[in-house]
Amino acid sequence: MKKEYINILECVGHGFWEWNPIANLISLSPQWVTMLGYEYKEFEQTKEAWMSLIHPDDLSYCLNELTALLSGRVQHYQHQHRMLCQDGSYKWVLDQAKVIAYNSSGYPTKVIGTHTDIDELRTTLEMYKQQKK
């Protein structure tokens, strides 16, 4: 993806990620890492590191949705889940992705996506629901 597009995404608060599922290589933008309170230089950019941050209650559904994307059952991945922040708290993010490249066998070789911090929105909605009861 062009650097200017990544800059635009980050200016409006979206973290960007790119994943090659065959090589298991992940590239995360600084905004993706810092929105969770981690230092970019120190964060291990692997699928395993990313998965270890997903709240245990959200992990299986998240992985099922990613599998659906990779298998072609869905064209767009969109999932809300909690991510572990550096301070030990969890933050809600909206994770969205799309496969943009395939190998000659039709298997995805490049998936791009964004992370958006929706923690404040989720908190506000929960407070609103509690007030309506």
N, C-alpha and C positions, 0 to 999 in steps of 0.2 A: 504494500500500500504506500502511496506517496506520502512523504514526510509532512507536507502541508495539510493533508487530510487528518493525520494523526494529531498534529498541533491544534487543529480546529476542534476535534473531539475532546482533547484534553482541556482546551480553553473553556468549554462548557461543562466540564466536570466528569467526562466519561474516561474511564481507563480503556486501553486498547490491548487486545491480545491476538496472537497468531500462533497456530498449532499445526505441525506436520504429524498426523497420527501414525504414519508408517515409521518415521524416524524417531517419534516420540520427543520432538523438539518443540519447546514452547518459548515464545518471546513475549514478555510483558512490558507494557509501557511504564514509565515512572509514575504516572497518575494511578495506574492500577495498583501498584505496590504501596504508594504513599497514602492512598485513601484508607488503607487498613492500618496505617501507622508504622509500617516497616521502612527501613532504609533501603533504597533501591540497590545500592552497591552490594549490600549484604544478603539480599534475598535470592535464594536458589530458584532458578527458573526452570522447574521441571513439573511434569504432570503430577508426580507424587507430592511435591511441595504444595501445589495448588489444591489437590484433593485433601491433603491433611488439614487445610483451613476451613473446609466446608463442614458446617455443623453436622454431627452424626445423624440427626433426625432427617436431614435434607439430602444426604449423600446418595442414597440408592435411587431416589427419584431423579436427582440431577443426572446421575450416570445413565439411567434408563433413557432419559431425554436425549443425551448426547449420542447414545447408541442408535436411537431412532434417526438422528440426523446423519450419522455416518453410514447407516444402512440405506438411506434414501427414503425411509418411511415418512419423514417430514422434510420440508425444504428449509425451514427456519427453526432454530432452537431459541426458545425464550423461557427463562426460568428465574423465579425469585427464590433466593436462599440466603442463609446466614453464613457469614464468613468470620473466622476468628481474627480479631485484631491483635496487634502487638501487645496491647495493654491487658489482654485476657478477656475483653468483652466481645460480643458478637455484633456485627453490623449486617443489616439486610442490603443485598445488592440485587439488581436486575441484570441478569447475564443473558446476552443475546448473541447469536452466531449464525453463520452461513458457510457452507462449503463453497469455495471458489475455484478449486482446481482438483483434477482427478488424474490418476495414472492411466496407462493403456488398458489395464484390467477393470477400470471403472471405480477403483477404490480412492477415497478422498486423500489428497496429499497436502491440501492447504485449507484450513478453517480459520476464518477471522471473526472476531467478536469484540463486544464492548462490555464493560462493567459499569453500572451506574449506581451510585449510592442512593438508595431509597429508604434509608433507615428513618429519617425524619418523617417522611410521608407515611410509612407503615405505623410509626408511633402515633402520629396524628389520627390516622384512621382508626386505630385501636381505641384511642381516647374517645373519639366520636361514637364508636359502637357502644362503649361502656356508658356514655351519657344517655344514649337512646334507650337503654334497658330500664 
